[in-house]
Amino acid sequence: MTDYKYIDFEVGLSRVRKNKQLYLRLLGMFADSPEFQKLEDAIAAGDTDTAAHLVHTIKGMSGNLALTAVFDLTSRLMVQYRQNSVDPALLEEYRQALDETLHQIQELIPCLASKS
């Protein structure tokens, strides 16, 4: 199995009782989630309440799937939203990690599907 910097595959798979097809489906659902764009829209509109709610949602989804970088960064963003002080650099770091995570999901899904 290829090492993935942004996905803890073994932990994620263990959370679905080693059911690869279910994990694949959940990863695909995460990748297709509208929450990412909704978050960007809320940030652009200055709607911090909605942004905080969406960060919390993304944190939960990424944590359940063992998408470690996104989970860690959204956890940090949640603290900043609670303090009403969000660092733009942290938002950018989240965006980059999300992009990399989504890229790795696109790589992982065909790899796992061919081994099922």
C-alpha positions, 0 to 999 in steps of 0.5 A: 500500500502506498503511503499517503501523507494526508490519509491514515488508511489503516485507521480509516479502514478500521473505523468501518470494520475493514470494509473497503467498499464502504470506506471507498464510498465514504471517501467519495462522498467526502470528496464530493461534499458541497461543504467545502464550497459552502465554507469558501462562500461563507468566508467570502461573505464574512459570515463567521457563524456559518463558517464556524459551523461548516468548519465543525462539519468538515472536521467531523467528516475528516476525523471519521475518515482519518484524513489527518491533515484536514482534521488537524487544521479544522480543529485549529480553525475551530479554536480560532473561530471560537476566539473570533480571530481566524488567521488567514495563513491557517485558512490557506494551510487548510485549503492546501491540505484539503486540495492534497487530501482530495488528490490523494483520495482520487489516487486511492479510490481506483487503487482500492477498487482494483484490489477488492 
